[in-house]
Amino acid sequence: MNRTTRILLSLIILAACKAQAADLQPLDSIRRAALQAVGGAGAQGQARLDSSLRLAACRQPLQAVASGTRLAQVRCDDSPGWKIFVPVAVRREAQVVVVNGPVRMGQAIAPGQLIVQKRDLGGTDGATFASPDQLAGAIAARALSAGDIVTASDLQQGQPLRRGDPVVLVSRVAGAEIRMPGVALGSAQVGQRVAVQNTASNKVIRGRLSSEPGVVEVLQ
């Protein structure tokens, strides 16, 4: 094979490779769409794709929707089209409230246990807080470790119940509601079951602590 033939053959191969690449969707366009779907316009972070992935070039704009805080679905609506799920790690920094020491589940969080730090919220689920004042009187719904970001899901809704606390027993039958005074025979968090003594009849009744302070709903 002479030199001229080799050059011509190389040019043909190069042209074929370029034509093939033109028929494929650029991976960077998929990454950008996934990142924007999860983090919004201008989001920074990383969308992970296998560099060997080959998808047909889409003749219309890519469609991308978040499937959580760490995953996006990117699709091409051509016929036939394609769909792919892309893992995403978004960098989203903000000043948020964190705990500076361990907090037990059911413990009231003291102001001295809270500090404000600049943190990456890319992998954080749930609403966060910008000031410790927003957590005045808050009770931990789970155990927290030093450095944990406090989110709304970490906080208990309503007040806990302790043994000896006065309560109101609420019984609902056939659309009617009956309220009776009682005393808690144990401790409970909102939504948990607890034994309560009816102070009028001395009868022990099982109920569930309501989010309404001091109210125990009788279990039928």
N, CA, C and O of each residue as an XYZ file, in Angstrom:
880
protein
N       0.858     -1.190      0.000
C       0.000      0.000      0.000
C       0.894      1.240      0.000
O       1.705      1.435      0.905
N       0.730      2.082     -1.041
C       1.587      3.263     -1.115
C       1.102      4.351     -0.165
O       0.036      4.246      0.441
N       1.911      5.395     -0.053
C       1.654      6.481      0.897
C       0.344      7.194      0.585
O      -0.408      7.520      1.504
N       0.058      7.441     -0.670
C      -1.175      8.146     -1.058
C      -2.408      7.349     -0.670
O      -3.398      7.902     -0.193
N      -2.333      6.044     -0.881
C      -3.465      5.179     -0.521
C      -3.709      5.188      0.978
O      -4.853      5.238      1.429
N      -2.611      5.140      1.759
C      -2.746      5.150      3.221
C      -3.390      6.451      3.696
O      -4.224      6.441      4.602
N      -3.001      7.568      3.084
C      -3.578      8.863      3.472
C      -5.066      8.901      3.165
O      -5.868      9.344      3.987
N      -5.429      8.431      1.974
C      -6.840      8.410      1.585
C      -7.661      7.524      2.524
O      -8.773      7.879      2.917
N      -7.101      6.376      2.873
C      -7.792      5.451      3.775
C      -7.979      6.078      5.152
O      -9.033      5.919      5.769
N      -6.965      6.787      5.636
C      -7.057      7.455      6.946
C      -8.134      8.522      6.935
O      -8.883      8.678      7.898
N      -8.203      9.268      5.814
C      -9.219     10.318      5.705
C     -10.619      9.729      5.682
O     -11.545     10.289      6.268
N     -10.771      8.611      5.010
C     -12.086      7.956      4.965
C     -12.507      7.490      6.359
O     -13.655      7.663      6.769
N     -11.542      6.891      7.082
C     -11.846      6.409      8.449
C     -12.194      7.579      9.359
O     -13.134      7.497     10.150
N     -11.423      8.686      9.246
C     -11.678      9.871     10.072
C     -13.053     10.450      9.777
O     -13.776     10.827     10.699
N     -13.422     10.525      8.509
C     -14.745     11.052      8.132
C     -15.858     10.165      8.665
O     -16.897     10.653      9.108
N     -15.629      8.841      8.618
C     -16.639      7.910      9.128
C     -16.818      8.064     10.632
O     -17.940      8.000     11.134
N     -15.711      8.267     11.360
C     -15.773      8.448     12.821
C     -16.520      9.741     13.171
O     -17.318      9.778     14.107
N     -16.240     10.804     12.395
C     -16.928     12.076     12.659
C     -18.422     11.962     12.388
O     -19.238     12.510     13.130
N     -18.776     11.255     11.329
C     -20.194     11.072     11.004
C     -20.904     10.283     12.090
O     -22.041     10.579     12.457
N     -20.192      9.252     12.606
C     -20.775      8.441     13.677
C     -20.964      9.270     14.940
O     -21.997      9.171     15.602
N     -19.956     10.098     15.281
C     -20.043     10.939     16.477
C     -21.170     11.949     16.353
O     -21.815     12.284     17.346
N     -21.415     12.440     15.134
C     -22.479     13.428     14.931
C     -23.851     12.820     15.179
O     -24.806     13.543     15.463
N     -23.961     11.495     15.073
C     -25.236     10.813     15.272
C     -25.445     10.399     16.723
O     -26.449      9.763     17.041
N     -24.513     10.749     17.613
C     -24.621     10.396     19.029
C     -24.893     11.638     19.874
O     -24.445     12.739     19.553
N     -25.641     11.432     20.966
C     -25.925     12.530     21.892
C     -24.680     12.819     22.733
O     -24.149     11.906     23.366
N     -24.202     14.070     22.754
C     -23.041     14.391     23.597
C     -23.344     14.112     25.070
O     -24.372     14.545     25.591
N     -22.465     13.403     25.722
C     -22.696     13.045     27.125
C     -22.751     14.274     28.019
O     -23.482     14.283     29.010
N     -21.991     15.310     27.688
C     -22.012     16.523     28.513
C     -23.390     17.176     28.521
O     -23.781     17.779     29.520
N     -24.128     17.064     27.422
C     -25.469     17.651     27.382
C     -26.416     16.908     28.327
O     -27.307     17.509     28.929
N     -26.209     15.580     28.450
C     -27.019     14.784     29.379
C     -26.663     15.138     30.817
O     -27.541     15.261     31.671
N     -25.372     15.301     31.075
C     -24.931     15.664     32.422
C     -25.508     17.015     32.834
O     -25.991     17.168     33.956
N     -25.460     17.995     31.934
C     -25.979     19.329     32.246
C     -27.478     19.283     32.539
O     -27.953     19.929     33.473
N     -28.218     18.517     31.740
C     -29.661     18.417     31.934
C     -29.988     17.776     33.280
O     -30.891     18.233     33.980
N     -29.258     16.719     33.646
C     -29.499     16.032     34.926
C     -29.174     16.942     36.098
O     -29.933     17.005     37.065
N     -28.052     17.645     36.022
C     -27.635     18.528     37.107
C     -28.630     19.661     37.312
O     -28.947     20.013     38.448
N     -29.123     20.231     36.223
C     -30.085     21.326     36.326
C     -31.419     20.841     36.871
O     -32.088     21.568     37.606
N     -31.818     19.608     36.518
C     -33.089     19.065     37.007
C     -33.087     18.927     38.522
O     -34.098     19.188     39.174
N     -31.954     18.516     39.081
C     -31.870     18.302     40.531
C     -31.558     19.595     41.287
O     -32.164     19.880     42.319
N     -30.611     20.368     40.765
C     -30.150     21.542     41.501
C     -30.667     22.872     41.017
O     -30.426     23.890     41.666
N     -31.377     22.905     39.892
C     -31.874     24.157     39.354
C     -30.856     24.823     38.440
O     -29.726     24.360     38.287
N     -31.293     25.925     37.838
C     -30.432     26.633     36.891
C     -29.146     27.089     37.574
O     -29.174     27.628     38.681
N     -28.038     26.868     36.910
C     -26.749     27.294     37.445
C     -26.186     26.396     38.518
O     -25.176     26.735     39.134
N     -26.818     25.246     38.763
C     -26.344     24.334     39.815
C     -24.952     23.801     39.483
O     -24.614     23.568     38.322
N     -24.166     23.618     40.522
C     -22.839     23.052     40.367
C     -22.796     21.691     41.054
O     -23.458     21.463     42.067
N     -22.010     20.809     40.486
C     -21.911     19.475     41.059
C     -21.415     18.499     40.023
O     -20.688     18.867     39.100
N     -21.812     17.251     40.183
C     -21.334     16.194     39.298
C     -22.474     15.259     38.939
O     -23.210     14.796     39.810
N     -22.615     14.984     37.642
C     -23.565     13.986     37.149
C     -22.733     12.858     36.549
O     -21.930     13.086     35.645
N     -22.926     11.651     37.049
C     -22.063     10.536     36.668
C     -22.670      9.725     35.517
O     -23.800      9.243     35.594
N     -21.874      9.593     34.447
C     -22.256      8.783     33.299
C     -21.077      7.921     32.880
O     -19.927      8.351     32.965
N     -21.357      6.715     32.431
C     -20.320      5.846     31.880
C     -19.831      6.459     30.570
O     -20.627      6.709     29.665
N     -18.537      6.699     30.469
C     -17.976      7.338     29.283
C     -18.163      6.500     28.017
O     -18.027      7.015     26.907
N     -18.473      5.213     28.180
C     -18.681      4.355     27.009
C     -20.141      4.371     26.534
O     -20.485      3.699     25.562
N     -20.995      5.138     27.220
C     -22.414      5.192     26.867
C     -22.591      5.781     25.468
O     -21.965      6.789     25.140
N     -23.432      5.169     24.648
C     -23.727      5.646     23.305
C     -25.244      5.733     23.138
O     -25.942      4.720     23.188
N     -25.747      6.954     22.938
C     -27.174      7.176     22.735
C     -27.374      7.996     21.468
O     -26.576      8.875     21.142
N     -28.443      7.694     20.775
C     -28.722      8.409     19.531
C     -28.937      9.890     19.813
O     -29.544     10.258     20.819
N     -28.434     10.738     18.916
C     -28.609     12.186     19.062
C     -30.093     12.525     19.030
O     -30.833     12.044     18.172
N     -30.518     13.359     19.976
C     -31.929     13.737     20.071
C     -32.200     14.937     19.158
O     -31.451     15.914     19.164
N     -33.275     14.850     18.377
C     -33.593     15.924     17.439
C     -34.352     17.073     18.100
O     -34.635     18.082     17.453
N     -34.683     16.928     19.384
C     -35.388     17.968     20.120
C     -34.740     18.130     21.487
O     -33.933     17.291     21.887
N     -35.083     19.212     22.226
C     -34.440     19.436     23.523
C     -34.658     18.266     24.483
O     -35.739     17.680     24.529
N     -33.623     17.939     25.244
C     -33.734     16.879     26.239
C     -34.710     17.278     27.337
O     -34.816     18.453     27.688
N     -35.422     16.291     27.879
C     -36.331     16.498     28.998
C     -35.717     15.844     30.230
O     -35.292     14.690     30.178
N     -35.671     16.582     31.340
C     -35.062     16.040     32.560
C     -35.901     16.422     33.769
O     -36.342     17.565     33.896
N     -36.118     15.454     34.655
C     -36.863     15.692     35.899
C     -36.118     15.030     37.049
O     -35.498     13.981     36.875
N     -36.183     15.648     38.224
C     -35.542     15.078     39.409
C     -36.345     13.891     39.917
O     -37.573     13.945     39.980
N     -35.651     12.824     40.276
C     -36.280     11.653     40.882
C     -35.806     11.520     42.324
O     -35.630     10.410     42.827
N     -35.604     12.642     42.976
C     -35.061     12.691     44.333
C     -33.965     13.734     44.380
O     -33.773     14.491     43.428
N     -33.242     13.772     45.496
C     -32.172     14.751     45.653
C     -30.854     14.289     45.055
O     -29.892     15.056     45.013
N     -30.796     13.029     44.584
C     -29.540     12.494     44.056
C     -29.698     11.756     42.738
O     -28.788     11.053     42.300
N     -30.852     11.915     42.107
C     -31.089     11.165     40.874
C     -31.971     11.973     39.941
O     -32.921     12.621     40.381
N     -31.658     11.936     38.642
C     -32.462     12.617     37.632
C     -32.767     11.654     36.497
O     -31.957     10.793     36.152
N     -33.950     11.819     35.927
C     -34.316     11.062     34.729
C     -34.167     11.999     33.531
O     -34.784     13.063     33.487
N     -33.358     11.601     32.575
C     -33.174     12.374     31.351
C     -33.711     11.531     30.199
O     -33.398     10.346     30.082
N     -34.530     12.162     29.344
C     -35.112     11.387     28.252
C     -35.119     12.194     26.956
O     -35.081     13.424     26.952
N     -35.169     11.451     25.870
C     -35.323     12.016     24.531
C     -36.686     11.570     24.023
O     -36.982     10.375     23.999
N     -37.518     12.525     23.615
C     -38.881     12.205     23.200
C     -39.009     11.932     21.705
O     -40.108     11.959     21.153
N     -37.871     11.667     21.052
C     -37.953     11.248     19.651
C     -38.686      9.909     19.563
O     -38.923      9.255     20.578
N     -39.037      9.514     18.355
C     -39.650      8.203     18.148
C     -38.826      7.424     17.120
O     -38.908      7.733     15.932
N     -38.035      6.426     17.528
C     -37.895      5.998     18.929
C     -36.969      6.934     19.703
O     -36.078      7.569     19.140
N     -37.212      6.994     21.006
C     -36.360      7.817     21.853
C     -35.616      6.972     22.860
O     -35.419      5.775     22.650
N     -35.211      7.577     23.935
C     -34.512      6.840     24.982
C     -34.706      7.548     26.319
O     -35.121      8.706     26.369
N     -34.403      6.842     27.387
C     -34.552      7.358     28.751
C     -33.428      6.789     29.602
O     -33.074      5.617     29.472
N     -32.873      7.614     30.465
C     -31.760      7.162     31.298
C     -31.844      7.848     32.661
O     -32.241      9.009     32.758
N     -31.468      7.118     33.709
C     -31.402      7.688     35.059
C     -29.941      8.021     35.368
O     -29.046      7.196     35.181
N     -29.723      9.238     35.842
C     -28.363      9.735     36.053
C     -28.156     10.095     37.530
O     -28.857     10.963     38.051
N     -27.203      9.441     38.214
C     -26.875      9.839     39.599
C     -26.255     11.242     39.601
O     -25.406     11.560     38.768
N     -26.692     12.064     40.541
C     -26.246     13.455     40.587
C     -25.818     13.811     42.007
O     -26.483     13.444     42.975
N     -24.717     14.521     42.121
C     -24.271     15.075     43.409
C     -24.182     16.583     43.231
O     -23.278     17.089     42.566
N     -25.131     17.299     43.835
C     -25.203     18.753     43.687
C     -24.486     19.421     44.843
O     -24.656     19.029     45.997
N     -23.686     20.429     44.533
C     -23.062     21.252     45.583
C     -23.941     22.469     45.813
O     -24.127     23.303     44.926
N     -24.483     22.551     47.036
C     -25.377     23.664     47.380
C     -25.048     24.094     48.800
O     -25.514     23.480     49.760
N     -24.257     25.135     48.938
C     -23.785     25.552     50.256
C     -24.681     26.637     50.860
O     -25.199     27.503     50.156
N     -24.845     26.566     52.171
C     -25.648     27.566     52.883
C     -25.277     27.541     54.359
O     -24.724     26.560     54.856
N     -25.589     28.635     55.053
C     -25.419     28.708     56.500
C     -26.612     28.019     57.153
O     -27.750     28.460     56.988
N     -26.360     26.943     57.891
C     -27.441     26.165     58.490
C     -27.110     25.815     59.943
O     -25.959     25.882     60.375
N     -28.151     25.443     60.672
C     -28.000     25.055     62.072
C     -27.552     23.602     62.163
O     -28.127     22.725     61.519
N     -26.511     23.354     62.975
C     -26.040     21.992     63.247
C     -25.917     21.828     64.761
O     -25.853     22.812     65.497
N     -25.886     20.584     65.215
C     -25.691     20.335     66.650
C     -24.191     20.191     66.918
O     -23.456     19.613     66.117
N     -23.753     20.726     68.055
C     -22.320     20.662     68.379
C     -21.989     19.556     69.366
O     -20.876     19.490     69.886
N     -22.955     18.694     69.620
C     -22.739     17.562     70.517
C     -23.892     16.582     70.382
O     -24.885     16.899     69.728
N     -23.790     15.405     70.979
C     -24.853     14.405     70.852
C     -26.161     14.851     71.503
O     -26.159     15.491     72.555
N     -27.275     14.503     70.859
C     -28.611     14.789     71.375
C     -29.397     13.486     71.355
O     -29.460     12.815     70.324
N     -29.998     13.121     72.485
C     -30.769     11.883     72.560
C     -32.149     12.054     71.938
O     -32.691     13.159     71.916
N     -32.709     10.975     71.438
C     -34.081     10.991     70.944
C     -35.024     11.355     72.091
O     -34.909     10.799     73.183
N     -35.943     12.271     71.858
C     -36.882     12.702     72.880
C     -36.359     13.813     73.763
O     -37.080     14.303     74.633
N     -35.109     14.221     73.554
C     -34.507     15.275     74.376
C     -34.827     16.644     73.779
O     -34.785     16.829     72.563
N     -35.149     17.603     74.655
C     -35.332     18.980     74.218
C     -33.955     19.550     73.851
O     -33.004     19.429     74.623
N     -33.856     20.162     72.684
C     -32.573     20.681     72.212
C     -32.337     22.065     72.806
O     -33.110     22.992     72.567
N     -31.270     22.195     73.577
C     -30.948     23.467     74.230
C     -30.238     24.395     73.251
O     -29.529     23.924     72.361
N     -30.418     25.705     73.402
C     -29.746     26.658     72.501
C     -28.234     26.468     72.453
O     -27.612     26.666     71.409
N     -27.640     26.081     73.594
C     -26.195     25.897     73.640
C     -25.702     24.704     72.844
O     -24.499     24.553     72.632
N     -26.631     23.846     72.397
C     -26.251     22.677     71.605
C     -26.284     22.957     70.102
O     -26.031     22.071     69.286
N     -26.599     24.195     69.757
C     -26.768     24.540     68.348
C     -25.774     25.608     67.916
O     -25.528     26.571     68.642
N     -25.210     25.431     66.738
C     -24.334     26.426     66.142
C     -24.707     26.565     64.667
O     -25.421     25.725     64.120
N     -24.227     27.617     64.034
C     -24.483     27.838     62.607
C     -23.174     27.662     61.842
O     -22.154     28.259     62.186
N     -23.217     26.837     60.806
C     -22.038     26.585     59.974
C     -22.422     26.625     58.503
O     -23.575     26.394     58.139
N     -21.434     26.924     57.662
C     -21.629     26.834     56.222
C     -21.402     25.400     55.805
O     -20.314     24.856     55.991
N     -22.441     24.778     55.235
C     -22.350     23.350     54.888
C     -22.874     23.095     53.479
O     -23.650     23.880     52.933
N     -22.435     21.987     52.910
C     -22.936     21.544     51.611
C     -24.242     20.794     51.836
O     -24.273     19.788     52.546
N     -25.328     21.287     51.225
C     -26.644     20.690     51.426
C     -27.069     19.796     50.270
O     -28.231     19.397     50.183
N     -26.129     19.481     49.382
C     -26.472     18.705     48.202
C     -27.123     17.366     48.515
O     -28.000     16.925     47.773
N     -26.716     16.714     49.589
C     -27.280     15.411     49.928
C     -28.239     15.443     51.095
O     -28.571     14.398     51.655
N     -28.692     16.631     51.472
C     -29.572     16.776     52.633
C     -31.030     16.735     52.225
O     -31.458     17.470     51.335
N     -31.798     15.864     52.886
C     -33.236     15.787     52.644
C     -33.966     16.568     53.730
O     -33.574     16.537     54.897
N     -35.024     17.265     53.343
C     -35.833     17.982     54.321
C     -35.406     19.429     54.497
O     -34.298     19.821     54.131
N     -36.312     20.210     55.067
C     -36.056     21.633     55.292
C     -35.015     21.813     56.389
O     -35.013     21.087     57.383
N     -34.133     22.788     56.199
C     -33.107     23.103     57.193
C     -33.444     24.426     57.875
O     -34.446     25.063     57.550
N     -32.599     24.833     58.824
C     -32.854     26.046     59.595
C     -31.639     26.961     59.539
O     -30.494     26.508     59.572
N     -31.918     28.271     59.453
C     -30.843     29.247     59.339
C     -30.462     29.844     60.684
O     -29.378     30.413     60.817
N     -31.336     29.728     61.693
C     -31.080     30.336     62.997
C     -31.496     29.387     64.117
O     -32.527     28.725     64.004
N     -30.708     29.305     65.204
C     -31.109     28.482     66.355
C     -32.430     28.928     66.967
O     -33.121     28.127     67.598
N     -32.791     30.203     66.788
C     -34.055     30.703     67.345
C     -35.254     29.958     66.763
O     -36.298     29.868     67.410
N     -35.116     29.431     65.565
C     -36.211     28.702     64.937
C     -36.472     27.362     65.620
O     -37.506     26.737     65.385
N     -35.539     26.919     66.464
C     -35.660     25.613     67.105
C     -35.973     25.712     68.588
O     -35.789     24.747     69.331
N     -36.440     26.864     69.019
C     -36.758     27.051     70.441
C     -37.794     26.020     70.889
O     -38.881     25.939     70.318
N     -37.453     25.235     71.912
C     -38.360     24.225     72.450
C     -38.474     22.961     71.623
O     -39.294     22.100     71.938
N     -37.677     22.822     70.575
C     -37.768     21.655     69.701
C     -37.269     20.393     70.408
O     -36.370     20.447     71.247
N     -37.867     19.269     70.053
C     -37.519     17.978     70.654
C     -37.039     17.045     69.551
O     -37.667     16.944     68.498
N     -35.940     16.375     69.794
C     -35.342     15.500     68.786
C     -36.189     14.245     68.582
O     -36.525     13.545     69.538
N     -36.525     13.976     67.331
C     -37.290     12.777     66.994
C     -36.379     11.575     66.808
O     -36.854     10.442     66.745
N     -35.073     11.811     66.720
C     -34.085     10.734     66.605
C     -32.797     11.199     67.258
O     -32.623     12.388     67.526
N     -31.905     10.271     67.512
C     -30.614     10.636     68.099
C     -29.781     11.390     67.064
O     -29.715     10.996     65.900
N     -29.147     12.478     67.503
C     -28.306     13.294     66.630
C     -26.872     13.261     67.143
O     -26.630     13.228     68.350
N     -25.929     13.269     66.209
C     -24.517     13.276     66.563
C     -23.919     14.645     66.287
O     -24.460     15.420     65.498
N     -22.809     14.938     66.935
C     -22.135     16.223     66.733
C     -21.850     16.437     65.258
O     -21.309     15.559     64.586
N     -22.217     17.609     64.758
C     -21.988     17.936     63.362
C     -23.162     17.665     62.458
O     -23.142     18.062     61.293
N     -24.202     16.990     62.964
C     -25.376     16.712     62.133
C     -26.122     17.997     61.812
O     -26.318     18.843     62.685
N     -26.538     18.142     60.557
C     -27.420     19.238     60.169
C     -28.823     18.923     60.681
O     -29.308     17.806     60.500
N     -29.476     19.886     61.313
C     -30.824     19.670     61.832
C     -31.836     19.969     60.734
O     -31.844     21.061     60.167
N     -32.689     18.992     60.438
C     -33.752     19.183     59.459
C     -35.110     19.029     60.142
O     -35.201     18.545     61.271
N     -36.155     19.447     59.441
C     -37.503     19.374     60.011
C     -37.879     17.946     60.378
O     -38.599     17.728     61.352
N     -37.399     16.965     59.606
C     -37.736     15.568     59.888
C     -37.027     15.039     61.136
O     -37.387     13.976     61.643
N     -36.021     15.768     61.637
C     -35.315     15.357     62.854
C     -36.044     15.794     64.112
O     -35.655     15.414     65.217
N     -37.102     16.591     63.957
C     -37.785     17.175     65.109
C     -39.150     16.536     65.312
O     -39.868     16.233     64.359
N     -39.478     16.345     66.556
C     -40.766     15.756     66.897
C     -41.848     16.818     66.829
O     -41.666     17.953     67.269
N     -42.979     16.420     66.265
C     -44.134     17.310     66.216
C     -44.961     17.107     67.479
O     -45.357     15.981     67.779
N     -45.229     18.181     68.226
C     -45.984     18.054     69.468
C     -45.077     17.788     70.654
O     -43.862     17.663     70.502
N     -45.679     17.703     71.847
C     -44.932     17.516     73.083
C     -44.974     16.061     73.530
O     -46.004     15.406     73.370
N     -43.880     15.537     74.089
C     -43.886     14.156     74.598
C     -44.706     14.057     75.880
O     -45.019     15.056     76.527
N     -45.036     12.833     76.217
C     -45.825     12.577     77.425
C     -44.962     11.806     78.412
O     -44.200     10.919     78.026
N     -45.090     12.157     79.711
C     -44.340     11.463     80.756
C     -45.297     10.858     81.775
O     -46.425     11.317     81.950
N     -44.816      9.826     82.434
C     -45.630      9.151     83.443
C     -46.099     10.154     84.497
O     -45.296     10.918     85.034
N     -47.393     10.149     84.787
C     -47.966     11.052     85.778
C     -48.539     12.325     85.194
O     -49.206     13.082     85.900
N     -48.292     12.577     83.911
C     -48.846     13.785     83.289
C     -50.359     13.674     83.170
O     -50.875     12.609     82.827
N     -51.080     14.762     83.449
C     -52.537     14.750     83.212
C     -52.806     14.778     81.710
O     -52.100     15.446     80.954
N     -53.830     14.047     81.290
C     -54.174     13.994     79.871
C     -55.685     14.111     79.703
O     -56.448     14.036     80.666
N     -56.080     14.294     78.476
C     -57.496     14.245     78.113
C     -57.683     13.046     77.202
O     -57.075     12.966     76.134
N     -58.529     12.109     77.628
C     -58.841     10.932     76.814
C     -59.951     11.294     75.835
O     -60.984     11.838     76.226
N     -59.733     10.993     74.582
C     -60.735     11.286     73.558
C     -61.170      9.978     72.909
O     -60.355      9.226     72.376
N     -62.475      9.727     72.969
C     -63.040      8.531     72.353
C     -64.041      8.971     71.287
O     -64.915      9.798     71.548
N     -63.905      8.414     70.090
C     -64.808      8.760     68.988
C     -65.558      7.507     68.562
O     -64.956      6.524     68.129
N     -66.898      7.555     68.691
C     -67.745      6.418     68.339
C     -68.929      6.927     67.531
O     -69.662      7.811     67.975
N     -69.110      6.361     66.340
C     -70.251      6.692     65.485
C     -70.403      8.197     65.285
O     -71.521      8.713     65.286
N     -69.308      8.890     65.116
C     -69.352     10.318     64.852
C     -69.421     11.186     66.092
O     -69.313     12.409     66.000
N     -69.601     10.567     67.253
C     -69.663     11.331     68.504
C     -68.294     11.323     69.174
O     -67.561     10.338     69.079
N     -67.945     12.422     69.855
C     -66.662     12.527     70.550
C     -66.892     12.710     72.041
O     -67.635     13.596     72.464
N     -66.249     11.864     72.829
C     -66.364     11.936     74.291
C     -64.983     12.220     74.859
O     -64.011     11.557     74.498
N     -64.896     13.208     75.751
C     -63.611     13.569     76.374
C     -63.675     13.297     77.874
O     -64.643     13.653     78.546
N     -62.613     12.651     78.387
C     -62.552     12.278     79.801
C     -61.171     12.614     80.354
O     -60.183     12.534     79.624
N     -61.084     12.991     81.639
C     -59.777     13.261     82.233
C     -59.046     11.961     82.540
O     -59.669     10.941     82.836
N     -57.703     12.007     82.467
C     -56.932     10.821     82.766
C     -55.520     11.176     83.208
O     -55.144     12.347     83.252
N     -54.744     10.145     83.535
C     -53.356     10.307     83.957
C     -52.509      9.289     83.198
O     -52.859      8.111     83.128
N     -51.394      9.749     82.631
C     -50.522      8.853     81.879
C     -49.833      7.870     82.815
O     -49.343      8.257     83.876
N     -49.796      6.604     82.427
C     -49.130      5.562     83.213
C     -47.753      5.220     82.632
O     -47.080      4.308     83.113
N     -47.348      5.947     81.610
C     -46.045      5.720     80.996
C     -45.654      6.914     80.145
O     -46.383      7.902     80.062
N     -44.505      6.811     79.523
C     -44.016      7.883     78.660
C     -44.307      7.534     77.201
O     -44.395      6.358     76.847
N     -44.457      8.557     76.356
C     -44.721      8.322     74.937
C     -44.370      9.558     74.130
O     -44.441     10.687     74.615
N     -43.989      9.311     72.887
C     -43.814     10.371     71.905
C     -45.089     10.444     71.071
O     -45.901      9.518     71.076
N     -45.253     11.544     70.361
C     -46.432     11.702     69.511
C     -46.535     10.528     68.546
O     -45.564     10.173     67.877
N     -47.739      9.923     68.480
C     -47.969      8.789     67.595
C     -47.770      7.449     68.262
O     -48.168      6.423     67.711
N     -47.153      7.431     69.451
C     -46.915      6.167     70.150
C     -48.094      5.808     71.061
O     -48.881      6.665     71.463
N     -48.185      4.515     71.370
C     -49.241      4.041     72.272
C     -48.818      4.212     73.723
O     -47.632      4.164     74.049
N     -49.800      4.411     74.583
C     -49.515      4.603     75.994
C     -50.726      4.176     76.825
O     -51.872      4.309     76.395
N     -50.446      3.663     78.016
C     -51.533      3.305     78.940
C     -51.921      4.531     79.754
O     -51.057      5.261     80.241
N     -53.221      4.752     79.899
C     -53.742      5.912     80.624
C     -54.839      5.441     81.578
O     -55.652      4.584     81.231
N     -54.850      6.013     82.787
C     -55.908      5.688     83.748
C     -56.978      6.764     83.707
O     -56.699      7.950     83.880
N     -58.215      6.324     83.474
C     -59.360      7.231     83.532
C     -59.590      7.622     84.988
O     -59.923      6.764     85.805
N     -59.421      8.899     85.330
C     -59.505      9.322     86.728
C     -60.929      9.260     87.276
O     -61.123      9.280     88.492
N     -61.927      9.184     86.395
C     -63.317      9.096     86.859
C     -63.689      7.669     87.223
O     -64.397      7.437     88.203
N     -63.199      6.686     86.412
C     -63.578      5.292     86.648
C     -62.420      4.436     87.140
O     -62.618      3.281     87.517
N     -61.199      5.002     87.139
C     -59.968      4.275     87.493
C     -59.643      3.149     86.512
O     -58.761      2.331     86.774
N     -60.342      3.109     85.403
C     -60.097      2.081     84.402
C     -58.853      2.430     83.589
O     -58.645      3.588     83.226
N     -58.027      1.419     83.304
C     -56.821      1.632     82.491
C     -57.180      1.427     81.025
O     -57.758      0.409     80.645
N     -56.830      2.404     80.221
C     -57.192      2.411     78.798
C     -55.940      2.597     77.965
O     -55.031      3.330     78.355
N     -55.889      1.925     76.807
C     -54.784      2.095     75.878
C     -55.162      3.155     74.840
O     -56.269      3.157     74.304
N     -54.219      4.045     74.576
C     -54.487      5.089     73.597
C     -53.227      5.470     72.836
O     -52.150      4.922     73.072
N     -53.382      6.418     71.920
C     -52.260      6.907     71.114
C     -52.130      8.413     71.343
O     -53.108      9.154     71.249
N     -50.901      8.854     71.645
C     -50.671     10.269     71.924
C     -50.848     11.091     70.652
O     -50.207     10.832     69.633
N     -51.726     12.080     70.729
C     -52.024     12.940     69.588
C     -51.024     14.084     69.512
O     -50.316     14.371     70.477
N     -50.972     14.742     68.340
C     -50.133     15.929     68.200
C     -50.726     17.115     68.957
O     -50.043     18.109     69.206
N     -52.006     17.002     69.320
C     -52.635     18.026     70.168
C     -52.115     17.835     71.593
O     -52.249     16.742     72.143
N     -51.530     18.858     72.202
C     -50.891     18.703     73.518
C     -51.813     18.090     74.567
O     -52.935     18.548     74.787
N     -51.290     17.013     75.221
C     -52.024     16.407     76.340
C     -53.210     15.569     75.939
O     -53.986     15.177     76.810
N     -53.394     15.272     74.671
C     -54.557     14.513     74.231
C     -54.130     13.100     73.817
O     -53.191     12.907     73.044
N     -54.867     12.110     74.372
C     -54.629     10.714     74.035
C     -55.900     10.173     73.399
O     -56.973     10.210     74.003
N     -55.772      9.674     72.188
C     -56.924      9.122     71.470
C     -57.097      7.658     71.837
O     -56.170      6.861     71.698
N     -58.272      7.314     72.301
C     -58.550      5.939     72.731
C     -58.543      5.019     71.524
O     -59.144      5.320     70.492
N     -57.851      3.886     71.667
C     -57.812      2.893     70.594
C     -59.060      2.006     70.679
O     -59.355      1.417     71.719
N     -59.766      1.932     69.583
C     -61.009      1.137     69.559
C     -60.696     -0.333     69.319
O     -61.608     -1.158     69.265
